[in-house]
Amino acid sequence: MARLGKIARRTFLIGSTAVAGGVAFGIYAARQPFDNPNLDDLAPGSVSFNPWILIDRDRIALIAPHADKGQGIFSAQAALIAEELDVGLDQVEISFGKPDKAYYNRSVTEAMAGYPLYDQSPGAERLRGILGGIAKLALPMMVTGGSSAIPDSYDKLREAGAAARETLKLAASQQSGVPVAALATARGAVILPDGTEIPYTDLAERAATIAPPRDVTLRDPKTWQILGKPMDRADMVAKCTGSLRYGIDFRTEGMLYATVKVNPRQGGALLGFDASAAETMPGVRKILEITGGVAVVADNTWRAFQAAEAIDFTWAEAPYPAEQAQHWEHLAGIFDDDHLNAEARVEGDVDTAEGEAVTGEYRSPYIAHAPLEPLNATLLVTEDRVDIWTGHQIQMFAEQVVAEITGIDIDNVHLHNMFIGGSFGHRLEFDFIRQAAEIANQMRGTPVQMTYSREEDFAHDFPRHITLGRGVAKHKDGKITSLDIQIAGQSVMKSQMGRMGMTLPGPDTQLHEGAWDAPMFNLPNLRVRSYRTEALAPVSSWRAVGAGPNVFIYETLLDEALHAAGADPLEERLRLMGHDVSVKVLEAVGEMCDWTGPKIAPGRGRGLAYGFSFGVAVATVVEVSQTEAGIRLDHVWMAADVGKVIDPVNLENLAQGGVVFGLGHAINCEITYSDGMAEQTNYHAHEGMRLWQCPPISFRALENNPKIRGFGEPPIPPSAPALGNAIFAATRQRIREMPFNKHIAFV
C-alpha cells in the first residue's frame, strides 16, 4: 500500500486538531440523528418513521432528496428504500422532499481524509469517520456531487426501509395479536399466517404510536427482489412522453419572465448601460439593475431575450489575462516552489531511477458545462415568505443565499427542488440563484422565472480548469521503472468555495486527483507534484473534476513509455498494478475485446487506459481506424468495479453516456478567451460527439470492490487517453493536447 504523501499528512493534522477538543461529546453528537422534517406538518392518521418514509391512509410516500440531473438517482433512492420496506416502485409516490440537514451527505467528505479511496485500512476508515462526524456537526451539507449519492444512500436508505417495515409489523402484531415472528411482508402489506393481508396504509395510525427500532438487520443481497435487477426508472415514462417537468418548465399564475446580462468578462464590473431601446420593445415590463449587470422582465422569455440584446453596455476589463495564449504562458511559469500545491505522492527516487527517459507535455483546455437545460430559477417573494422552484445540487445553501438577499428569515424560505436537465457541476454554483433572487426581490408579490439564454450560459459558465502537465517516464529491459508527473492548474476548490464565502484549508487535492492515487503499487519510483494559481479565469467542478485531465496526463505518458520500452500495454499495466480490484478490471476489459496488442492492422489500432476516480477502477479500450475522411471510432470496451450494482441497466447507461461525453469533449470541445471573453457561445462551437461518430460501446460491471461506489463520473477520465493511445497505435501520431480535432480529423 502506498504510504501517505505530504498532502495526506497535512490533511490528517487538520483533522486531528479539529477533533482534539471534544472527542467524547463529538462522537456522541455525531451519532445522533437529526430531527425528522416530515413531522413538522404531519396530518392526523399519518406516520413518518424517519426522514425518508411517510405513510397515511391513502399512500406510501418515499423521499428521494438527492438531486436528479439525469443520472437516475431519483429511482435508485426509492429502490433502496423499497427493497427493505417490501413495496413495489409502482405502489409509491416519490418526491425530492424539502431541504433539511437530516439529508446531509455523509459520503462526500471521504476523499478529504488524505488517503486514496482504495485504502480501507483501520486508520483510513477511522479518520474518514472522524471527518464525517465533524462535517455533520459543523456543516451538515445536503449536496449531490462527487459521485457520492449512491454510497451516501446505500446503507441509510435500506436501514430506513427496514426500520419502517419492522415498525409496521409491530403495529400489525398489536392489531392482530399474532407474534411479530410469525408475520411476513410483501407488496406494501403485512401478511398474517392465515394469508390475511393488512395494507401498510391501514396500519399508519397505529404505527405512529410505536418508536421505530434503531438496530435492524438488512437483507442478504442474494434475496433482493428489486436491487441488483433491471428496473424501470420512475422518471422514464414521463421523460419519454415529454411530460416530466424540469425547472424551466415550471409555471404558476401571474408569472413573469426574466433574463440577465452581466459582464461577459467573468468578474468584471458594469460601467454603464443604455436601455432606452429595450424599454419600448413589445412585452417588456421592467429593466432592473442587479449586481454586475441588468435584468429584463417581460411577458415571455423570448421577449426578455430580445430586449436584453437591445441594451447597450459598457463593461470593465477582465481581472485575468485577456488572451488564451497568456493563460498557457502563465501556467508554464508556475512549476516552482512558490506555487507548489502539494508533493502528493513520493515512492522511491525518480531522480536516481535507472532507465531511458521519455518526456512529454500535456494540455487540457477550459471546457464549458453546457447542460441542455440552461440555468433558471423561479422565485416568488412576499413580505414574509419566499418560494423557489429550481433544480440545484446544494439546496440548503441556495435557500441561505436567497434569505440573505431578500432579508426573509431562512425558516420562511422554501426551495422546491425539481428535475435537472443536465448539470455536470454547473448547478453547484449560485450566481443564477442570486440573480433570480435580486430580480424577484424587486418584484415582490409577482412570481418571476429567470432563464439564461444559451449565449449567457456559455459566457458566464465557470468552466473546467485548464491544466498543463509535464512528465518524465523511465524504462529499462522492457519494464517501466519510474514516473515523475507535475501538474499545473487553477485551484478548483478555492475558486468554487470562494464564491460560497468559504475558504480552502490546505492544498487542493483536485489538482492531482487521478494521478497521486493511481494504485500502481509495483512501480518502484513515482512522484506526483501539483502547482496552483489563482491568476486565471474563475473555474468550477466539471464532471470528474481533476481526475479527467490528470488521468489523461498519467495514462498518455505511460503509454508513450510503454511503446518506447516495447512492452504490451495490458501486460505491463497488470504487472505494475498490484491492486486486486484494478487487476480484475484490466483483465476483464482485455477479455472483452480479445486483446492481442495495440496494433491490429495497417491504419487500425487500439488504445488502453486505466483510471481510478471516486473509488472506482475503470479500464477502457478504444479501437479506431484511419480513413480518408479522418479517424473513425470502431468500438469501445469498458470494465468497471462499483462494488455493488443497484440497477444494471442504469449502470450500463451511465457507462455508455460517460464514454460518449468523455470522448466527445476530448475530440471537439474547448473554451478559449479573447479580449477576456469566452469565444465559444453555443453548441456549434462546443460540439459534443455526433451520432455518426458514436461507436458501439460494450460494458461489464464487476463487484469485487469492498465498498459500493457511485458511477456518474468515473467513466470520463480514461476515455480521452484511451482514444489518444488508439490514434497513436493506428497512425503513429501522438496527440498531447485536447481537443484532438485541433491536430487530426475525425469522420
C-alpha angles and dihedrals in degrees: 000000000000114000121239117277125213093274091058094048092051092051091048091053091052091050093045093051093048094052099041096084100064117003098156096051092039094055091047094047094044090056095053117097121236119248116279107255092203091069093068095082103011113159121232112272092028130112131202110187093185139342093289106050133056124172129181135162093286109032152018110228125193123197115219103183101176112100115253112221095169096289094109099245092133090067095036093057091050091048092053090055095040094053092063097030090056099232131127119242087237090062100057142070114228126201139164091242125207124310109263139151088244085079095054115150109244095182100054092081096055095097091052093072092083095239123110109255091243088063105090097162117143091257093051093046092047092054092046089053092050093049091047090053092048091050091049093053100037103034115001096197118202096202140148112207146088092061086283103126097090097044089045093050103036101087104022097051093047089048089050091053093046093049091051092048093052092047091052089051090053089051091049090049091053091048097045103029090232115134115254091238090063094054129094134188134218139154096000098314141095110235122213122212091259091055097258111147123213110195116229089236090062090053098048098097094048093043089056089070094055124083109233114241116258097210117053132166114238120220123261108257087233088070097047116134099185110015119077092023131096110277137195102236113237092233098043101093091048091049093048092049095043093241099114110110118226124187091269090056096057115122133177135169117287095010123163127199131231144180133187141225118200132164109301086213099080111244094007120131132247108245098182147321143204114214098168094113093047095049093067097045119116116277097008112140104172144358109212133187115231132175108300096354151007137290127210118208117198143155092265138015097249093055089049089052093050094048092048089056090054094060117102111222136190110206132192122237123273118269089227135054110305099217129056094230088061090057092057091044090053093051091049089059100053101071091113141098093264090064099036109137095180144331086226102182136010124182121169117328118303093186095060097032114126124241146073113298127237117190133193144167119214133194132201115185135219108276129195122232090223100176116189091242107063118223113284143155134182119211135183112193120189129169094275108015143045127200120194125193113190144107113259138159098215101042102171093051089051089055090050092052091052093046091054093050097045099036090230115140109261091235087066095049111095125188116197103200117215138191113287123225094216131316115174086188097318094111093055085079127087106203093102091046091053092048094048090049093051090051096046092045088061090047100049114181093023122093110230127192113206116199130178118228112236090253092052090048090056095041094051101037117122095225134205110286120257117241134198114199129192124189143179119196126184130203135185132179092358094307134105109243104173146013123193113183130182122185127191125190147115121296102255093190096048091049094047097040091047090062087054092053092252133121131226112233111209129343126346106246092196090073090070102021112134092025107056092044099046101132098227094139094166094060102103098203124039133150127176121185129174131199126198141201136182095195098094136070117313112262141189143197111297122187107298090005110206097000092068099063094029096055087049089057095043098044096042092051090046092051091051090053092046091054092048090049093048089235126148108251094223099041094047093047089052090051093049098043107074091175111113097210092050093044091056091048091052092046090050095053090046090053093046094056096033089239115216098158139296098284114069103165138326107309093007126097146158129222126202125200134171127204134184113197136147089004094302126119112213130180121190133188120193122192120201140175129210110231135172088258094050138266114345120201106223105177143345126206123190133181123185139170117219096166097239128021114225098181117005093198095052091043091055089048090054090049094049094042090048091052092050090047095046096044094042093054092043090054103039119009138093140130116223129184128228122173085357094298132108108256095205110077105167144008094282088072098034101043125179124210112305123227094250091053095053115104129202108281120208120194137189125187121208127197106204097107108108091219129052113244139190122250108198093106112018095082090064107065101059095042098079098045092044089055093045091049090049092051089053092049091052101039109014087236111131114208115199100170134065135253091053094202088076087070108028138021124247130205 
